Amino acid sequence: MSAELIGFIGIIVLVLLILFKVPVGLSLLLVGFVGIGLIKNMDVALSQLASSSFSTVNSYSLSVIPLFILMGMFMSNTGFGNDLFTAVEKWIGKVRGGLAIATIGAASIFSAISGSANATTATLAKICIPEMEKYNYKTTFATAAVAAGGTLGSLIPPSVLLILYGALTSEPIGALLIAGIVPGILMAICFMIMINIQVRMKPEIAPQRTETVSMKEKVYSLKNVWPFLVIFLISIGGIYVGVFTPNEAGAIGAMGAFILSVVTRRMSLKILLDSLDETLRITVMIFFVLIGASIFGRFLALSKIPMLLSDSITSLDVAPFVILTLILVVYFFLGMFLEGIAIMVLTLPIVYPIITDLGYNGLWFGVIMILIVNIGVLTPPLGLSVYIIAGIVKHVSIEQIFKGVIPSIITMILFIILLIIFPEIVTFLPDITFK
């Protein structure tokens, strides 16, 4: 068999393995290892396995991943998330739909610490939905607000997906994290506007609260928000002003979160051990995926499929925008069946060279890609965020939650179109930061 045919068969086998729920990292490693062995020989495959594993684990730039995850675990497990929602709710809770808007606001701030859509969604579901139901919010509306807010965890830095995108494409991680700030904030504002429109059209889904909160209570509630602001300003702000690298920011952020948890007497031995355990498990999973992606990427390079596709697509007599649109449509449908990390490691070795050859900015495409892949966490049949919420809120059906998130999906699609029309929304902040 030719190298190209082996590569094509390998891609099909990989997709099938992932669809049959074989772990992504193992699927990538197996297909890549066997593929290299078939194209070259088993000695070369074994050599690639050893070198790829060592170079991935030994990568200095990737050490930022466990540090940011640990920072998020400290802030999440010590109850700061609950205090954050309470504070935001006191300021805007009386506005019609205010609790749902507060959920988006809390998600924006919590995302800036957790870096994970799943962690943000799970935390918000436990805190916000019971509070909204207490004030007679329609449950499907409440779950939709949480699902929408959870997607911000993949965009607002320190986003784990943005870091993985940088690792897979060699785009600078610091610039990627900065690139996610403005789109993340604007996406949160768009969700708030969407909620406001919904409650104006159907006031019954979010009854207006009658209790008033004094200015003294509002100001007093901010005492529980300052840890988030301090950690964000130190870690991400430090990257922005050039005081330290993303790796140093992660280390300082994790240590800062630990110190704040101890000073505020929220840290216990159990919370410390649980945070370390969760960080270790998530980090091992991510690094295993990256090792598999590295080996699979070398297999694809040997098969010459990425180069052939890139040459074929870029030589088409159509506008680059048409090719970009087709790629994004494919990503939309892939997101309905595959998890975000799987999509990235499966497609980026092929798609990223095409995008850059067409003249598009790699940082900009990273944000666009994560946004459109994020839609997949709200759509069936995968809909990971919906399943997380359904697992916590037992009295509402999955079908109802999927129906409730339709406005969020429409909002995200419109926002992606906005970023395509005005790419400077993504690129201007990295440009002035790293010029």
N, C-alpha and C positions, 0 to 999 in steps of 0.2 A: 504493500500500500504506500501511496505517496504521503509525504509529511502533511500536506494540506488535508487529505482525506482523514488521516489519523486525528488531526486537530478538530475537524468538523465532528467526527464521531465522539471525541472527548467532550466537546461542549454539550452535545445531546445527552451523554451519560451523566455529566455533571448536573444538568437541569433535572433529570429524572431522579438522581440521588437526593437532591434538595427537596423535590416535591414529595418524595417518600420519607421525608423527615430525618434523613441521615444528617448528623451535625455538619454545618457548613464547612468548618475547618477540616474535618476528616474527609469530606467529599472532595474538596479542592486538593488536598494532599494526595489522596489516592489516585485521582484522575491525572494530576500533574506528574506524579512519580511514574505511573505506568506509561503515560504518554511519552515522557522523556526516554524511558527504557525502550519503547518501540521505535522511536525515531532514531535514537543513538544506540545505546546499549545500557545494561543494568549498572555497569560500573559508573557511567556518567550520571545515571539517575541517583545512585547512592551518594555520589560526590555532591550533586546539587542539593540533595536532602540535607546533608551535613552543613554545607556552606550557607544555604538559605536559612536554616534553623538558627545557626549561630549569629549570622549577620542581622537577622530580625531582632532577636532577643538582646543582642549587644548594641542595638541602635540607641544612641544618646537622645535623639529627637523624640523617640517613642516613649522615653521614660516619663514624659509628661502625662501619659494616659493614667497610670495608677495613682499619680499624685492628685489630679483633678477629681478622679473617682472617689478617693479617700476624703477629699475636702467635702464633696457632696454628701457622702455617707455620714460624716460627723454632723453636718448641719441638719440633715434629714432625721437621723435617729435620735437627736437630742431634743426634738420638739420645737425647733425654731420655725418649722413650716406652719404649725398651728398658730403660733403667735403672729406670724406674718399675715395670714389670712384675716385674723381678728383685727389687726391694725388697719389693713386696707378696707375692711368691711365697715369700720367705724367712720371712715372718712366719706365713703360713697354708697354705703348700704341703703340709705333712705331714698336715693334716686330710683325711679322705676327700673327694675332689672338690675339694681345696684349690686346685689349679691353675685349675680352672674358676671357683671363687669369686674367686681372685686376678685372673682376667681381668675379672670384673665390677668389682672394686675398682679395677683399673688404668683401666678404661673410665670409671668415675665421675670419677677425678681428671683423666684426659686430656681428657674432655669439657669440664671446667671451663676448659680452655685452648683447645681446637680450635674449639669451637662448631659443629662439623659432624659429622653422623652418618656421612657417607661417609668423611671423613678418619679418624675414630675406628675405623670398621670395617676400613679398609684397613691402618692401622697395627697394630691388634691381630691381624689375620689373619697378617701377616708375622712377628710376634713370638711370639704365644701358641700358635698351633696346632702348630708344630714342637716346641715345648717340651712340650706335652701329649702329643703322639704319642710323644715320646722316653720317656715314662713309661707307655706302653701305654694311654692314654686312647682310647676308641672315637672314631674320627675324626668321625662324625656328631654325637657329644656335644660334642666340642671346637668344631666349627664352629657349633653351636647356641649355645654360650656366647659366642662372639665376636659372632654376629649379635645376640644379646640385648643385650650390652654396647654394641654400636654404636648402638642406638636411643637411648641416654642422651645422645648428642651433640646431639640435637635438643631436649632438655629442660633439661639442666643449663646454666646461663648460663656463657659468653655465647652463647646459642643464636641462630644466624642466622635460624632460622624464627620465633622469638619476636620478633626485631627486625623482620622482614618483616611479621609480624602487626600489630605496632604501627604500622608505616608505612602499612599498608592500612586500618587501623581508627581511627587517631588515638588509640589507647590509649597511655598513657605508657610509653616503652620501659624506663626505669629500673624502674618498678613491675613490668613484665612479667618482666624478668630476675630480680628478687627473687622473684617468684611461682613461678619454676621451680625454686628451690633445694630446698625441702622435698619436693615431689613427685618431683624427680629422685633425691634421696637415698633416699626410701621405695621408689621403683621399683627402685633398685639392691638394696636389702635384700630386696625381694620376689623378685627374680631369684636372689639367694643362697639364700633359703629353698627356692625351686623346685629349684635344683641339689642341695641337701641331701636333699630328698625323693626326687629321681630316683636318687641314688647309694645311698640306703637301700633303695629298691625293687629296683634292679638294680646291685649292687656291682661287677659285671664291667665296667661301662662306665667306671669310674674307679678303678683299683687304688690302694690306699693306699701311699704312699711309705714306705720304711724308713729312709732317711738322716735324721739329726738335724742341726739347725742350731743352733749355740751362740748364746747371748744376745749375745755380743760381735759375731758375724757379723750378727745381726738389727739391732742398733743401728748397726753400721757401714754397713749397706745404706741407712739413712735419709739418708746424706749425699747420695744422688742424687735424693732426693724433695723436698728443701727448695726447689729452684727453682720447682716447681709450686705449692707452698704460698705462697711469697712472691708470685708473680705473681697468684694467685687472691685472696689477702688484700688486696693493693694495689688491684687493679682492681675486683672485685666487692665486696670489703669496703668500699672507698672509697665506692661507690654507696650501700651499706647505711647507713653512718653519716652520709652526706650531705656528705662532704668534697669530692666532685666529681661532675660529671654523667657519664652514660654515655659521652659523646664524650671527655671528659677521661680517663675510666677506660680507654677503648680506646687512647688515645695513650700514656698512662703504661704500660699493659700491654705494648704493642708495643715501646716503648723499653726497658722493663725486661727483656723477653725477649731483645732484642738485646744489651743490656749483659751479662746473665748468660751468654749464649752466647759472648761475647767473653772475659769474665773466666775462664770455665771452658775456654777454648781449643778450643771446638767449632765456632766460626764460621770459615768460609773464604769466599773470594770466590765460589766456585761455589755454596755453600749460600746465600749472600746473594742472588746473582742468581736462583737457582732459586726462592727464597722470594718475591722480588719479582715474578717472572714468574707464579707460580701465583696470588699475591694479585691481580695485575692481571687475569688471565684470569677468575677467579671473580667479582671485583667487576664487571667489564664485563658478564658474563652476568646477574648479579643486577640491576644498574641497567637493563639493557635490558629485563628482565622487568618491572621497576617502571614504566618509561616506557610499555611496552605496556599494563600493568594500569591506569595512570592514564587513558590514552586510551580503553581499553575500558570503564572505569568511567563515564566521561562519556557514552559512547555508551549504556550501559545506563540512565543517569539520564535521557537524552533520550527513550529508548523507554518510560520509566515502568514497566518490568517490575518492578524491585525494590519500588516503592511498591505496585503492584497485588498482588504476591504477599504482601507484608508485611500489607497490609490484609485480604487474603483469609484468610491463615493465622491471624492474631491474632483474627479474628472467629469462628473455628470454635468450636463449643460443646464443646470438649474441654479437659482439664487441660493446662497448659503442659508438664508432664512428658511427656505423650504426644507433643506436637510435638517436644520436644527429643529424645526417643528416635528418632522418625522421621528427624530430621536426622542423628543420629549413625549410624543404620543406613545412610543414603545415603552418608555419609562413609566408612564401612567399605568399601562396595562400590566407591566412587570410588578409594579407595586401592589397590585391586587392579589398576587400569588406568592411573592417572595418578600422576605424581610430585607430591610434597607442595607445592612452590611453585606448580605448575599448578593444583592443587585450591584453594589459598588465593586466588589472584588470580581464579580463575573463579567461586568461590562466595561469598566474603566480602562483595562489594557487595550481594548479595541476602540472605545468611543473617545477617550481623551485625546489621542493623536489626531483623530478626525476633527474634533472641535478646534484644536489649536491650529491645524492646517487651514481651516476655514477662516482663521483670523480672529476667533473669539477669545476673550480673556479667560484664563484658566480659573482665577479666583471667582469671577462672576458666574461661570458655569458651575462651580462647586456649590454655590448658594442656590442657584436655580435647580440643580439636580436634587439636592437635599429637600428642597421645598416640594418638588413634584413626587419624589419617592415618599415623602411624609404623608401625602394624600392617601397612600396605600394603607396607613395605619387606621384610617377611618372608613375604608371601603371593604365590602365583602369580596371574596370569602376569607381573606387573612384577617384584616381589621384588628391588629394586635391591641391597640388602645381600647377599642370597643370591648374586646374579651377581658382585658384587665379590669375595666369598669364593671362589666357584667359579673365578674368573679367577686367583686366587693359589694355591689348593690344587687342583692339576690332577687328583689321583688320586681325588677323591670326586665323585660325580655330583650334578648340581643336584637331582635327585629326592630323593636321600638327605638333602641339606641341608634341603630344604623339609620333609621328614618330621621331621627333628630339631628344627625350631623350633616345632612344634605346641605343646609345653608353654609356650614363651615367649609365644605368641599368647594362650593361655588365661589366663596370668598377667596380661598387659596388659589384657585385657578385664575381669577381676575387679578390677584396680586402678582402671580407669575407673569401674566401678560404685561402688567405695569413695569416689572423689572426688565422684561425683554425690550420694551419701548424705551425705557430710561435706565440703561445699565449703570449709569453714574451713581445711582442710588447705592449700589454695591461697592463700586470701585473707588469712589472719591475719598473715603476715609482711609483705606490702606495707602492710597496714592500720597496723601499729605503726611501720613505717619512714617512711611518708609521711603520717602523721596530722597 
